[in-house]
Amino acid sequence: MSRPLRFDLAGAIHHVTVRGNARERVFRDESDRTRWQETLERTVERFGWLVLAYCQMGNHYHLLVETPQPTLSRGMRQLNGVYAQRFNRRHGRVGHLFQARFHATLVERDEHLLAVAAYIPLNPVRAGLCGKPEDWRWSSYRATIGLEPPGFLASDRLLSFFEEEREQARRRPRAGSPRRAGHPRPPGPLGRPRGAGSS
């Protein structure tokens, strides 16, 4: 059976999901989570990615990434391969850590981007791991809303899609009640295809 087509496109935004093999945990403790973040940062530096959002769970992780060059497959091979080697060595295990290479969805419209940007940090809340997205240390949300330095995160790039002043956009995801399906009310006119007059 052939592998599914990958969207390795310059300037594309992808929602990437990676799951543990047989639903096993891919993060056993804080040290694993820190090592994954370090590996992601090195991948970002090597391939010039813009990481808009990420969230580490127990047996999977989410990544919202813009690839200025068509390097998604090579970068994911680097990220997952290096992290799996470090994880296996540290925990004395052998074999595949991840269920498959990765699953990626191409994000082509503003409303899809905003929905994914809201969905990713809500994962630990829905899983009962924390009460609010900003309580979860292992996602990009705290940096996005200005509670932590952004580091390698392209938080200004993400906020630019909200079409508001930066400080207003930082407050927006935290204000009011979440909309249907837990998504915050998206600001500004949406619905245009990405790249057609959007930031």
N, CA, C and O atoms as a DFTB+ gen file, in Angstrom:
796 C
 N C O
     1  1       0.842      -1.178       0.000
     2  2       0.000       0.000       0.000
     3  2       0.886       1.240       0.000
     4  3       1.847       1.310       0.767
     5  1       0.580       2.211      -0.843
     6  2       1.415       3.399      -0.954
     7  2       1.136       4.358       0.191
     8  3       0.049       4.356       0.768
     9  1       2.136       5.183       0.514
    10  2       1.987       6.181       1.571
    11  2       1.132       7.332       1.065
    12  3       1.130       7.620      -0.132
    13  1       0.389       8.010       1.980
    14  2      -0.407       9.157       1.545
    15  2       0.475      10.298       1.074
    16  3       1.611      10.445       1.525
    17  1      -0.052      11.100       0.167
    18  2       0.668      12.239      -0.397
    19  2       0.947      13.265       0.690
    20  3       0.061      13.586       1.482
    21  1       2.158      13.775       0.735
    22  2       2.535      14.830       1.684
    23  2       2.470      16.174       0.968
    24  3       2.769      16.278      -0.222
    25  1       2.075      17.195       1.714
    26  2       1.980      18.530       1.149
    27  2       3.249      19.299       1.469
    28  3       3.243      20.160       2.349
    29  1       4.326      19.007       0.777
    30  2       5.574      19.732       0.962
    31  2       5.566      20.941       0.039
    32  3       6.016      20.869      -1.105
    33  1       5.055      22.043       0.547
    34  2       4.897      23.257      -0.255
    35  2       5.602      24.420       0.431
    36  3       5.596      24.525       1.657
    37  1       6.205      25.284      -0.363
    38  2       6.806      26.499       0.182
    39  2       5.702      27.447       0.630
    40  3       4.737      27.673      -0.101
    41  1       5.844      28.002       1.830
    42  2       4.883      28.970       2.342
    43  2       3.599      28.365       2.865
    44  3       2.651      29.099       3.144
    45  1       3.534      27.054       3.008
    46  2       2.316      26.401       3.472
    47  2       2.266      26.362       4.998
    48  3       3.294      26.398       5.674
    49  1       1.049      26.289       5.515
    50  2       0.832      26.096       6.951
    51  2       0.204      24.722       7.142
    52  3      -0.748      24.362       6.450
    53  1       0.743      23.963       8.079
    54  2       0.306      22.590       8.315
    55  2      -0.093      22.394       9.770
    56  3       0.566      22.896      10.680
    57  1      -1.172      21.663       9.976
    58  2      -1.493      21.149      11.312
    59  2      -0.995      19.709      11.342
    60  3      -1.529      18.837      10.658
    61  1       0.033      19.477      12.144
    62  2       0.698      18.167      12.205
    63  2       0.327      17.484      13.520
    64  3       0.347      18.101      14.585
    65  1      -0.009      16.206      13.423
    66  2      -0.267      15.391      14.607
    67  2       0.613      14.153      14.541
    68  3       0.721      13.509      13.497
    69  1       1.239      13.825      15.662
    70  2       2.082      12.635      15.754
    71  2       1.658      11.860      16.993
    72  3       1.561      12.426      18.082
    73  1       1.404      10.553      16.828
    74  2       0.935       9.716      17.935
    75  2       1.945       8.621      18.260
    76  3       2.714       8.181      17.405
    77  1       1.921       8.200      19.511
    78  2       2.783       7.122      19.951
    79  2       2.362       5.790      19.365
    80  3       1.176       5.540      19.148
    81  1       3.346       4.933      19.111
    82  2       3.084       3.594      18.601
    83  2       2.224       2.833      19.610
    84  3       2.512       2.839      20.807
    85  1       1.160       2.175      19.121
    86  2       0.232       1.430      19.981
    87  2      -0.314       2.318      21.105
    88  3      -0.638       1.835      22.190
    89  1      -0.410       3.610      20.828
    90  2      -0.927       4.600      21.782
    91  2      -0.091       4.690      23.060
    92  3      -0.588       5.103      24.108
    93  1       1.158       4.309      22.967
    94  2       2.052       4.433      24.120
    95  2       2.394       5.898      24.364
    96  3       2.301       6.734      23.465
    97  1       2.794       6.191      25.601
    98  2       3.209       7.550      25.951
    99  2       4.507       7.888      25.226
   100  3       5.418       7.064      25.147
   101  1       4.580       9.094      24.704
   102  2       5.815       9.562      24.073
   103  2       6.520      10.594      24.959
   104  3       7.644      11.005      24.674
   105  1       5.846      11.005      26.032
   106  2       6.430      11.885      27.050
   107  2       6.139      11.249      28.398
   108  3       4.988      11.206      28.833
   109  1       7.167      10.759      29.055
   110  2       6.966      10.106      30.352
   111  2       7.169      11.041      31.533
   112  3       6.638      10.809      32.619
   113  1       7.944      12.102      31.316
   114  2       8.212      13.036      32.414
   115  2       8.625      14.391      31.835
   116  3       8.672      14.578      30.620
   117  1       8.920      15.325      32.733
   118  2       9.278      16.676      32.301
   119  2      10.557      16.695      31.475
   120  3      10.695      17.505      30.558
   121  1      11.484      15.814      31.793
   122  2      12.732      15.777      31.041
   123  2      12.471      15.411      29.577
   124  3      13.069      15.999      28.675
   125  1      11.582      14.444      29.340
   126  2      11.220      14.106      27.958
   127  2      10.622      15.305      27.256
   128  3      10.959      15.590      26.107
   129  1       9.739      16.006      27.936
   130  2       9.066      17.157      27.315
   131  2      10.081      18.258      26.972
   132  3      10.004      18.874      25.909
   133  1      11.020      18.493      27.873
   134  2      12.051      19.496      27.619
   135  2      12.945      19.078      26.451
   136  3      13.313      19.911      25.623
   137  1      13.290      17.814      26.384
   138  2      14.133      17.319      25.284
   139  2      13.415      17.454      23.944
   140  3      14.037      17.795      22.938
   141  1      12.126      17.193      23.927
   142  2      11.358      17.370      22.678
   143  2      11.370      18.832      22.244
   144  3      11.553      19.125      21.063
   145  1      11.177      19.753      23.194
   146  2      11.195      21.176      22.865
   147  2      12.563      21.589      22.320
   148  3      12.646      22.363      21.366
   149  1      13.632      21.073      22.924
   150  2      14.974      21.378      22.426
   151  2      15.163      20.843      21.005
   152  3      15.760      21.506      20.157
   153  1      14.655      19.651      20.758
   154  2      14.773      19.060      19.423
   155  2      13.954      19.852      18.414
   156  3      14.394      20.056      17.282
   157  1      12.765      20.299      18.813
   158  2      11.951      21.139      17.935
   159  2      12.678      22.445      17.626
   160  3      12.688      22.890      16.478
   161  1      13.283      23.060      18.634
   162  2      13.998      24.321      18.405
   163  2      15.141      24.137      17.405
   164  3      15.342      24.985      16.536
   165  1      15.881      23.052      17.519
   166  2      16.969      22.792      16.559
   167  2      16.415      22.531      15.157
   168  3      17.026      22.926      14.164
   169  1      15.275      21.875      15.076
   170  2      14.639      21.631      13.773
   171  2      14.205      22.948      13.140
   172  3      14.376      23.155      11.939
   173  1      13.642      23.837      13.955
   174  2      13.224      25.158      13.481
   175  2      14.424      25.925      12.929
   176  3      14.335      26.538      11.865
   177  1      15.538      25.892      13.648
   178  2      16.747      26.598      13.204
   179  2      17.274      26.009      11.901
   180  3      17.678      26.751      11.005
   181  1      17.276      24.707      11.789
   182  2      17.837      24.055      10.608
   183  2      17.001      24.286       9.354
   184  3      17.550      24.505       8.274
   185  1      15.669      24.238       9.489
   186  2      14.803      24.282       8.315
   187  2      14.077      25.610       8.138
   188  3      13.327      25.777       7.177
   189  1      14.288      26.558       9.048
   190  2      13.668      27.871       8.911
   191  2      12.170      27.875       9.101
   192  3      11.478      28.745       8.571
   193  1      11.660      26.916       9.849
   194  2      10.224      26.840      10.096
   195  2       9.754      28.011      10.958
   196  3      10.533      28.607      11.702
   197  1       8.467      28.325      10.841
   198  2       7.785      29.250      11.737
   199  2       6.774      28.429      12.530
   200  3       5.742      28.024      11.996
   201  1       7.068      28.190      13.783
   202  2       6.153      27.419      14.629
   203  2       5.117      28.377      15.202
   204  3       5.448      29.259      15.994
   205  1       3.872      28.202      14.803
   206  2       2.784      29.070      15.238
   207  2       2.164      28.580      16.547
   208  3       1.720      29.385      17.365
   209  1       2.135      27.269      16.742
   210  2       1.575      26.698      17.971
   211  2       2.032      25.253      18.097
   212  3       2.336      24.588      17.107
   213  1       2.073      24.783      19.345
   214  2       2.328      23.361      19.593
   215  2       1.695      22.994      20.925
   216  3       1.419      23.865      21.750
   217  1       1.466      21.711      21.132
   218  2       0.992      21.217      22.409
   219  2       1.425      19.770      22.571
   220  3       1.151      18.928      21.715
   221  1       2.102      19.489      23.675
   222  2       2.485      18.122      24.020
   223  2       1.403      17.529      24.918
   224  3       1.005      18.137      25.912
   225  1       0.936      16.347      24.559
   226  2      -0.001      15.626      25.410
   227  2       0.756      14.464      26.060
   228  3       1.927      14.622      26.406
   229  1       0.127      13.320      26.232
   230  2       0.821      12.172      26.796
   231  2       1.334      11.241      25.723
   232  3       2.518      10.908      25.673
   233  1       0.407      10.822      24.852
   234  2       0.786       9.875      23.805
   235  2       0.785      10.492      22.410
   236  3       0.841       9.771      21.413
   237  1       0.720      11.820      22.332
   238  2       0.777      12.485      21.025
   239  2       1.140      13.956      21.213
   240  3       1.199      14.467      22.331
   241  1       1.380      14.617      20.082
   242  2       1.578      16.063      20.120
   243  2       0.985      16.698      18.874
   244  3       0.799      16.042      17.849
   245  1       0.692      17.984      18.982
   246  2       0.181      18.798      17.868
   247  2       1.199      19.885      17.560
   248  3       1.886      20.389      18.448
   249  1       1.278      20.232      16.288
   250  2       2.204      21.261      15.827
   251  2       1.517      22.035      14.706
   252  3       1.013      21.436      13.756
   253  1       1.495      23.354      14.811
   254  2       1.000      24.222      13.744
   255  2       2.212      24.963      13.216
   256  3       2.781      25.807      13.909
   257  1       2.613      24.652      11.985
   258  2       3.895      25.127      11.485
   259  2       3.765      25.660      10.065
   260  3       3.068      25.084       9.230
   261  1       4.447      26.770       9.810
   262  2       4.542      27.336       8.463
   263  2       5.931      27.002       7.925
   264  3       6.937      27.200       8.607
   265  1       5.974      26.495       6.702
   266  2       7.245      26.083       6.100
   267  2       7.575      27.009       4.929
   268  3       7.029      26.832       3.839
   269  1       8.464      27.999       5.133
   270  2       8.832      28.902       4.040
   271  2       9.406      28.156       2.830
   272  3       9.219      28.581       1.689
   273  1      10.097      27.055       3.082
   274  2      10.590      26.178       2.018
   275  2       9.866      24.826       2.156
   276  3       9.359      24.506       3.231
   277  1       9.818      24.036       1.077
   278  2       9.087      22.752       1.143
   279  2       9.870      21.688       1.919
   280  3      10.419      20.755       1.334
   281  1       9.910      21.846       3.247
   282  2      10.753      20.988       4.077
   283  2       9.980      20.253       5.169
   284  3      10.583      19.783       6.134
   285  1       8.665      20.144       5.036
   286  2       7.905      19.519       6.112
   287  2       8.354      18.079       6.354
   288  3       8.620      17.710       7.497
   289  1       8.443      17.272       5.323
   290  2       8.798      15.858       5.498
   291  2      10.202      15.702       6.069
   292  3      10.413      14.898       6.977
   293  1      11.169      16.465       5.546
   294  2      12.541      16.359       6.057
   295  2      12.633      16.833       7.496
   296  3      13.329      16.230       8.313
   297  1      11.925      17.920       7.805
   298  2      11.954      18.433       9.168
   299  2      11.295      17.493      10.159
   300  3      11.785      17.322      11.276
   301  1      10.187      16.883       9.761
   302  2       9.520      15.941      10.657
   303  2      10.366      14.688      10.856
   304  3      10.382      14.116      11.946
   305  1      11.060      14.266       9.823
   306  2      11.977      13.127       9.976
   307  2      13.063      13.460      10.991
   308  3      13.428      12.624      11.817
   309  1      13.579      14.694      10.924
   310  2      14.595      15.148      11.878
   311  2      14.013      15.203      13.295
   312  3      14.593      14.654      14.233
   313  1      12.875      15.862      13.439
   314  2      12.276      16.043      14.763
   315  2      11.946      14.697      15.408
   316  3      12.359      14.430      16.536
   317  1      11.208      13.859      14.700
   318  2      10.788      12.582      15.283
   319  2      11.948      11.606      15.437
   320  3      12.025      10.873      16.423
   321  1      12.849      11.600      14.457
   322  2      13.972      10.663      14.511
   323  2      14.918      10.952      15.658
   324  3      15.281      10.052      16.415
   325  1      15.318      12.211      15.789
   326  2      16.254      12.581      16.851
   327  2      15.597      12.394      18.218
   328  3      16.210      11.859      19.142
   329  1      14.338      12.843      18.339
   330  2      13.673      12.702      19.635
   331  2      13.504      11.225      20.005
   332  3      13.738      10.850      21.154
   333  1      13.103      10.389      19.055
   334  2      12.908       8.962      19.344
   335  2      14.212       8.304      19.789
   336  3      14.206       7.478      20.702
   337  1      15.320       8.659      19.161
   338  2      16.615       8.102      19.566
   339  2      16.943       8.496      21.003
   340  3      17.378       7.661      21.796
   341  1      16.736       9.763      21.334
   342  2      17.019      10.236      22.689
   343  2      16.093       9.571      23.706
   344  3      16.530       9.184      24.790
   345  1      14.823       9.442      23.356
   346  2      13.843       8.819      24.241
   347  2      14.199       7.356      24.489
   348  3      14.213       6.901      25.633
   349  1      14.489       6.618      23.409
   350  2      14.817       5.193      23.547
   351  2      16.082       4.983      24.370
   352  3      16.143       4.095      25.221
   353  1      17.085       5.806      24.108
   354  2      18.335       5.688      24.849
   355  2      18.106       5.981      26.335
   356  3      18.619       5.273      27.201
   357  1      17.348       7.007      26.613
   358  2      17.110       7.400      28.002
   359  2      16.303       6.357      28.768
   360  3      16.552       6.116      29.949
   361  1      15.340       5.741      28.093
   362  2      14.440       4.808      28.784
   363  2      14.796       3.340      28.530
   364  3      14.055       2.447      28.943
   365  1      15.919       3.082      27.858
   366  2      16.356       1.712      27.640
   367  2      15.383       0.884      26.824
   368  3      15.161      -0.293      27.111
   369  1      14.810       1.493      25.821
   370  2      13.862       0.770      24.980
   371  2      14.365       0.717      23.550
   372  3      15.275       1.457      23.176
   373  1      13.772      -0.160      22.752
   374  2      14.104      -0.273      21.335
   375  2      12.807      -0.272      20.532
   376  3      11.722      -0.470      21.080
   377  1      12.936      -0.049      19.247
   378  2      11.765      -0.090      18.373
   379  2      11.187       1.282      18.116
   380  3      11.700       2.301      18.579
   381  1      10.089       1.277      17.354
   382  2       9.444       2.523      16.946
   383  2       8.767       3.188      18.134
   384  3       8.063       2.537      18.906
   385  1       8.983       4.475      18.270
   386  2       8.293       5.258      19.287
   387  2       6.960       5.764      18.756
   388  3       5.964       5.794      19.478
   389  1       6.952       6.164      17.472
   390  2       5.759       6.781      16.899
   391  2       4.995       5.799      16.009
   392  3       5.577       4.911      15.387
   393  1       3.700       5.983      15.971
   394  2       2.788       5.107      15.234
   395  2       3.052       5.145      13.733
   396  3       3.008       4.109      13.069
   397  1       3.317       6.294      13.212
   398  2       3.598       6.475      11.786
   399  2       4.481       7.704      11.672
   400  3       4.827       8.321      12.680
   401  1       4.845       8.060      10.457
   402  2       5.708       9.236      10.303
   403  2       5.046      10.467      10.925
   404  3       5.576      11.045      11.874
   405  1       3.909      10.863      10.402
   406  2       3.120      11.960      10.961
   407  2       1.865      12.113      10.116
   408  3       1.795      11.612       8.994
   409  1       0.889      12.802      10.657
   410  2      -0.311      13.162       9.904
   411  2      -0.311      14.677       9.757
   412  3      -0.139      15.390      10.746
   413  1      -0.499      15.172       8.560
   414  2      -0.494      16.622       8.334
   415  2      -1.720      17.025       7.528
   416  3      -2.080      16.379       6.543
   417  1      -2.352      18.106       7.969
   418  2      -3.469      18.706       7.245
   419  2      -3.027      20.083       6.769
   420  3      -2.526      20.884       7.557
   421  1      -3.209      20.356       5.487
   422  2      -2.864      21.658       4.930
   423  2      -3.919      22.676       5.356
   424  3      -5.114      22.452       5.162
   425  1      -3.480      23.794       5.936
   426  2      -4.387      24.858       6.388
   427  2      -4.431      25.917       5.294
   428  3      -3.436      26.593       5.033
   429  1      -5.594      26.058       4.655
   430  2      -5.680      26.928       3.482
   431  2      -6.563      28.155       3.668
   432  3      -6.518      29.064       2.839
   433  1      -7.362      28.210       4.725
   434  2      -8.277      29.333       4.897
   435  2      -8.096      29.942       6.289
   436  3      -7.697      29.258       7.231
   437  1      -8.395      31.239       6.403
   438  2      -8.244      31.928       7.680
   439  2      -9.046      31.268       8.791
   440  3      -8.539      31.089       9.899
   441  1     -10.301      30.901       8.504
   442  2     -11.123      30.332       9.570
   443  2     -10.585      28.983      10.023
   444  3     -10.723      28.622      11.192
   445  1      -9.977      28.238       9.114
   446  2      -9.355      26.961       9.502
   447  2      -8.147      27.224      10.394
   448  3      -7.959      26.544      11.403
   449  1      -7.338      28.197      10.030
   450  2      -6.160      28.543      10.836
   451  2      -6.567      28.952      12.248
   452  3      -5.972      28.492      13.222
   453  1      -7.575      29.811      12.365
   454  2      -8.000      30.272      13.679
   455  2      -8.621      29.146      14.492
   456  3      -8.443      29.086      15.708
   457  1      -9.351      28.250      13.826
   458  2      -9.942      27.106      14.529
   459  2      -8.855      26.184      15.066
   460  3      -8.944      25.718      16.202
   461  1      -7.829      25.917      14.258
   462  2      -6.737      25.043      14.706
   463  2      -5.943      25.720      15.822
   464  3      -5.554      25.069      16.791
   465  1      -5.703      27.029      15.685
   466  2      -4.958      27.766      16.711
   467  2      -5.699      27.749      18.049
   468  3      -5.068      27.797      19.105
   469  1      -7.027      27.681      18.012
   470  2      -7.820      27.573      19.239
   471  2      -7.875      26.133      19.732
   472  3      -7.821      25.885      20.937
   473  1      -7.982      25.193      18.813
   474  2      -8.119      23.768      19.161
   475  2      -6.871      23.216      19.860
   476  3      -6.979      22.474      20.837
   477  1      -5.699      23.580      19.360
   478  2      -4.464      22.986      19.884
   479  2      -4.285      23.248      21.380
   480  3      -4.061      22.290      22.119
   481  1      -4.370      24.487      21.871
   482  2      -4.151      24.685      23.307
   483  2      -5.290      24.193      24.191
   484  3      -5.126      24.082      25.406
   485  1      -6.454      23.895      23.591
   486  2      -7.566      23.382      24.385
   487  2      -7.468      21.880      24.632
   488  3      -8.238      21.344      25.429
   489  1      -6.548      21.190      23.976
   490  2      -6.407      19.744      24.157
   491  2      -6.233      19.330      25.619
   492  3      -6.968      18.458      26.081
   493  1      -5.293      19.914      26.365
   494  2      -5.136      19.484      27.760
   495  2      -6.338      19.824      28.635
   496  3      -6.605      19.121      29.609
   497  1      -7.069      20.892      28.304
   498  2      -8.285      21.234      29.053
   499  2      -9.328      20.147      28.834
   500  3      -9.927      19.651      29.788
   501  1      -9.541      19.784      27.584
   502  2     -10.537      18.749      27.262
   503  2     -10.155      17.393      27.820
   504  3     -11.023      16.571      28.112
   505  1      -8.855      17.155      27.970
   506  2      -8.391      15.880      28.534
   507  2      -8.405      15.889      30.059
   508  3      -8.078      14.879      30.682
   509  1      -8.778      17.014      30.670
   510  2      -8.843      17.100      32.114
   511  2      -7.490      17.263      32.796
   512  3      -7.362      16.995      33.991
   513  1      -6.484      17.699      32.047
   514  2      -5.138      17.869      32.603
   515  2      -4.946      19.228      33.273
   516  3      -4.028      19.411      34.073
   517  1      -5.814      20.172      32.942
   518  2      -5.732      21.516      33.524
   519  2      -7.090      22.190      33.354
   520  3      -7.946      21.715      32.608
   521  1      -7.270      23.305      34.058
   522  2      -8.539      24.014      33.976
   523  2      -8.604      25.033      32.847
   524  3      -9.670      25.285      32.286
   525  1      -7.448      25.618      32.519
   526  2      -7.379      26.650      31.479
   527  2      -6.142      26.399      30.631
   528  3      -5.158      25.851      31.129
   529  1      -6.171      26.792      29.348
   530  2      -5.001      26.554      28.494
   531  2      -3.709      27.138      29.056
   532  3      -2.644      26.543      28.892
   533  1      -3.785      28.294      29.716
   534  2      -2.561      28.914      30.226
   535  2      -1.980      28.177      31.432
   536  3      -0.863      28.476      31.854
   537  1      -2.720      27.221      31.991
   538  2      -2.205      26.427      33.106
   539  2      -1.303      25.276      32.640
   540  3      -0.576      24.695      33.445
   541  1      -1.350      24.950      31.350
   542  2      -0.574      23.820      30.815
   543  2       0.787      24.325      30.354
   544  3       0.869      25.113      29.412
   545  1       1.850      23.879      31.008
   546  2       3.201      24.366      30.706
   547  2       3.726      23.864      29.380
   548  3       4.670      24.439      28.837
   549  1       3.140      22.804      28.843
   550  2       3.754      22.104      27.722
   551  2       3.057      22.401      26.400
   552  3       2.900      21.529      25.545
   553  1       2.646      23.653      26.260
   554  2       2.131      24.126      24.973
   555  2       2.671      25.529      24.738
   556  3       3.318      26.115      25.607
   557  1       2.400      26.048      23.575
   558  2       2.876      27.383      23.205
   559  2       1.943      28.485      23.685
   560  3       2.254      29.664      23.516
   561  1       0.813      28.132      24.275
   562  2      -0.218      29.123      24.562
   563  2       0.259      30.223      25.509
   564  3      -0.045      31.397      25.293
   565  1       0.992      29.861      26.541
   566  2       1.459      30.873      27.500
   567  2       2.340      31.925      26.812
   568  3       2.254      33.112      27.129
   569  1       3.176      31.492      25.883
   570  2       4.013      32.445      25.144
   571  2       3.164      33.283      24.184
   572  3       3.421      34.472      23.995
   573  1       2.161      32.661      23.585
   574  2       1.308      33.384      22.634
   575  2       0.589      34.539      23.304
   576  3       0.440      35.606      22.706
   577  1       0.136      34.341      24.548
   578  2      -0.610      35.412      25.216
   579  2       0.288      36.298      26.079
   580  3      -0.204      37.150      26.819
   581  1       1.609      36.097      25.984
   582  2       2.551      37.007      26.617
   583  2       2.926      36.685      28.050
   584  3       3.504      37.533      28.728
   585  1       2.618      35.483      28.539
   586  2       2.985      35.109      29.900
   587  2       4.404      34.571      30.000
   588  3       4.959      34.490      31.096
   589  1       4.995      34.203      28.871
   590  2       6.371      33.694      28.818
   591  2       7.056      34.277      27.589
   592  3       6.376      34.675      26.643
   593  1       8.379      34.338      27.580
   594  2       9.081      34.757      26.357
   595  2       8.772      33.764      25.231
   596  3       8.640      32.567      25.483
   597  1       8.658      34.251      24.002
   598  2       8.288      33.361      22.902
   599  2       9.370      32.378      22.485
   600  3       9.063      31.348      21.884
   601  1      10.637      32.674      22.793
   602  2      11.699      31.762      22.357
   603  2      11.661      31.561      20.855
   604  3      11.663      32.531      20.098
   605  1      11.625      30.308      20.417
   606  2      11.605      30.011      18.982
   607  2      10.207      30.123      18.374
   608  3      10.052      30.001      17.159
   609  1       9.195      30.351      19.202
   610  2       7.812      30.411      18.721
   611  2       7.575      31.688      17.913
   612  3       7.994      32.771      18.322
   613  1       6.906      31.558      16.771
   614  2       6.568      32.707      15.923
   615  2       5.203      33.256      16.340
   616  3       4.266      33.280      15.542
   617  1       5.098      33.699      17.600
   618  2       3.802      34.130      18.118
   619  2       3.290      35.385      17.415
   620  3       2.087      35.511      17.182
   621  1       4.184      36.316      17.074
   622  2       3.738      37.512      16.352
   623  2       3.178      37.147      14.983
   624  3       2.228      37.772      14.512
   625  1       3.756      36.153      14.354
   626  2       3.241      35.691      13.060
   627  2       1.828      35.137      13.219
   628  3       0.954      35.431      12.405
   629  1       1.599      34.344      14.252
   630  2       0.255      33.820      14.491
   631  2      -0.721      34.946      14.775
   632  3      -1.812      34.992      14.206
   633  1      -0.326      35.859      15.663
   634  2      -1.218      36.950      16.024
   635  2      -1.512      37.874      14.848
   636  3      -2.553      38.531      14.828
   637  1      -0.611      37.935      13.869
   638  2      -0.856      38.796      12.705
   639  2      -2.073      38.334      11.923
   640  3      -2.693      39.134      11.223
   641  1      -2.426      37.058      12.027
   642  2      -3.605      36.566      11.313
   643  2      -4.896      37.029      11.962
   644  3      -5.960      36.940      11.348
   645  1      -4.826      37.516      13.172
   646  2      -6.027      37.977      13.847
   647  2      -6.441      39.372      13.389
   648  3      -7.522      39.835      13.756
   649  1      -5.612      40.056      12.597
   650  2      -5.923      41.355      11.999
   651  2      -6.301      42.413      13.040
   652  3      -7.186      43.235      12.801
   653  1      -5.637      42.391      14.179
   654  2      -5.849      43.397      15.210
   655  2      -4.497      43.824      15.744
   656  3      -3.471      43.226      15.419
   657  1      -4.503      44.849      16.555
   658  2      -3.283      45.246      17.234
   659  2      -2.798      44.090      18.101
   660  3      -3.606      43.305      18.596
   661  1      -1.489      43.981      18.285
   662  2      -0.922      42.843      18.993
   663  2      -1.489      42.685      20.401
   664  3      -1.844      41.575      20.797
   665  1      -1.579      43.763      21.156
   666  2      -2.073      43.636      22.528
   667  2      -3.538      43.243      22.568
   668  3      -3.941      42.468      23.435
   669  1      -4.347      43.759      21.645
   670  2      -5.752      43.355      21.584
   671  2      -5.855      41.879      21.247
   672  3      -6.673      41.165      21.827
   673  1      -5.040      41.418      20.319
   674  2      -5.071      40.012      19.938
   675  2      -4.611      39.122      21.082
   676  3      -5.127      38.017      21.249
   677  1      -3.644      39.590      21.877
   678  2      -3.190      38.794      23.026
   679  2      -4.320      38.615      24.039
   680  3      -4.435      37.550      24.646
   681  1      -5.158      39.643      24.231
   682  2      -6.252      39.542      25.189
   683  2      -7.427      38.752      24.633
   684  3      -8.159      38.124      25.398
   685  1      -7.623      38.770      23.322
   686  2      -8.826      38.189      22.719
   687  2      -9.057      36.723      23.050
   688  3     -10.176      36.384      23.437
   689  1      -8.075      35.822      22.924
   690  2      -8.359      34.408      23.203
   691  2      -8.768      34.146      24.648
   692  3      -9.393      33.126      24.936
   693  1      -8.415      35.074      25.578
   694  2      -8.727      34.847      26.989
   695  2     -10.041      35.495      27.387
   696  3     -10.565      35.200      28.461
   697  1     -10.591      36.378      26.546
   698  2     -11.760      37.147      26.932
   699  2     -13.047      36.389      26.628
   700  3     -13.155      35.719      25.601
   701  1     -14.019      36.501      27.528
   702  2     -15.334      35.949      27.264
   703  2     -15.389      34.444      27.309
   704  3     -14.417      33.773      27.656
   705  1     -16.539      33.932      26.953
   706  2     -16.741      32.485      26.950
   707  2     -16.354      31.915      25.607
   708  3     -16.565      32.553      24.575
   709  1     -15.781      30.699      25.608
   710  2     -15.466      30.073      24.333
   711  2     -16.723      29.867      23.502
   712  3     -17.802      29.595      24.029
   713  1     -16.560      30.001      22.216
   714  2     -17.657      29.801      21.290
   715  2     -17.898      28.324      21.061
   716  3     -17.239      27.484      21.673
   717  1     -18.820      28.003      20.199
   718  2     -19.163      26.634      19.869
   719  2     -17.926      25.761      19.732
   720  3     -16.943      26.181      19.121
   721  1     -17.955      24.587      20.273
   722  2     -16.861      23.612      20.207
   723  2     -15.594      24.132      20.877
   724  3     -14.499      23.641      20.605
   725  1     -15.742      25.135      21.759
   726  2     -14.589      25.600      22.514
   727  2     -13.695      26.561      21.758
   728  3     -12.582      26.834      22.208
   729  1     -14.141      27.084      20.625
   730  2     -13.304      28.009      19.861
   731  2     -13.622      29.435      20.263
   732  3     -14.795      29.791      20.376
   733  1     -12.602      30.267      20.483
   734  2     -12.875      31.661      20.787
   735  2     -13.461      32.367      19.572
   736  3     -13.254      31.951      18.433
   737  1     -14.197      33.443      19.836
   738  2     -14.808      34.193      18.740
   739  2     -13.698      34.773      17.867
   740  3     -12.908      35.585      18.349
   741  1     -13.619      34.380      16.604
   742  2     -12.531      34.882      15.759
   743  2     -12.751      36.338      15.387
   744  3     -13.848      36.706      14.967
   745  1     -11.730      37.175      15.533
   746  2     -11.872      38.585      15.199
   747  2     -11.741      38.823      13.709
   748  3     -11.103      38.052      12.993
   749  1     -12.356      39.906      13.253
   750  2     -12.155      40.353      11.881
   751  2     -12.890      39.524      10.853
   752  3     -13.421      38.460      11.173
   753  1     -12.927      40.003       9.612
   754  2     -13.581      39.265       8.541
   755  2     -12.762      38.050       8.146
   756  3     -11.558      38.144       7.909
   757  1     -13.427      36.914       8.079
   758  2     -12.751      35.671       7.733
   759  2     -13.383      35.089       6.479
   760  3     -14.275      35.676       5.868
   761  1     -12.890      33.922       6.124
   762  2     -13.493      33.211       5.015
   763  2     -12.766      33.371       3.704
   764  3     -13.087      32.684       2.735
   765  1     -11.778      34.275       3.646
   766  2     -11.011      34.402       2.412
   767  2     -10.041      33.247       2.323
   768  3      -9.539      32.788       3.349
   769  1      -9.764      32.764       1.128
   770  2      -8.680      31.790       1.003
   771  2      -7.368      32.410       1.480
   772  3      -7.107      33.582       1.210
   773  1      -6.544      31.641       2.184
   774  2      -5.264      32.142       2.633
   775  2      -4.453      32.593       1.436
   776  3      -4.428      31.922       0.405
   777  1      -3.788      33.730       1.573
   778  2      -2.975      34.252       0.489
   779  2      -3.743      35.175      -0.429
   780  3      -3.159      35.793      -1.320
   781  1      -5.050      35.279      -0.226
   782  2      -5.865      36.170      -1.059
   783  2      -6.277      37.365      -0.217
   784  3      -7.437      37.484       0.177
   785  1      -5.350      38.228       0.051
   786  2      -5.621      39.428       0.824
   787  2      -5.477      39.253       2.321
   788  3      -5.705      40.201       3.072
   789  1      -5.102      38.058       2.780
   790  2      -4.867      37.868       4.207
   791  2      -3.403      38.086       4.493
   792  3      -2.570      38.120       3.587
   793  1      -3.100      38.237       5.790
   794  2      -1.699      38.493       6.178
   795  2      -0.835      37.311       5.911
   796  3       0.366      37.352       6.176
